[in-house]
Amino acid sequence: MHKNQAESLAFVEQFKSKIENTTEGREIVLCAPFTSLTVMSKNLHGGRIMLGAQNIHWEIEGAYTGEISGDMLQEIGVTYIIVGHSERRQYFGETNETVNLRLKAAQKCGFKPILCVGETKQQRDAGETENIIIDQLKQGLIGVDQNNLIVAYEPIWAIGTGDTCQSTEANRVIGVIRQQLDNKNVSIQYGGSVKPSNVDEIMSQPEIDGALVGGASLEATSFARIVNYQ
């Protein structure tokens, strides 16, 4: 929950100038607050930067105050949707069941959902990491088309704490995630205190296909360095 419309546009202008020479084939997606999506879409139209939303409701319309539907997002030019982010699970009562409904709604509306999975510090310390994540995947992916999906592993204990999961451990867990998927070619990202100083090491890991970036994406120079990882 950062940046009003004017700030979002200023960010986009600065960011675009820093990725002019970015390697072809790198997919760049900005998942902005709902209020900024329309103005950003107009500014990004025809460019290489894609636009994503941070949530979607499973119904097209109805008495769901505070929610947003796929129909509402379609006309803006959104192509990606984050579903099941740990903050939605932690603060807003998101469950594996509602994550599943949102994933299917996103795909039905033609979006590519980014499914977030991950464990808390307490769960990791108890040795439950694999069980928690496998359960999130099994329940979340019922009836979901794995040919139109991205998965992001975000250890909750590493989000915004500065405490990054070791790249080799992130790689191991993402390998576990891949084993659970019917489609082994699904792009799997790591998210959790990704920053310019550690992105090269993270992206050198064989199982890690991308990064889901939080705080470090708010500043154009910082995010451009992450996009231009070596």
Beta strands, then each sheet from edge to edge (+ up, - down):
strand 1: 28-31
strand 2: 49-53
strand 3: 80-83
strand 4: 112-117
strand 5: 150-153
strand 6: 187-191
strand 7: 210-212
sheet 1: 1+ 2+ 3+ 4+ 5+ 6+ 7+
end
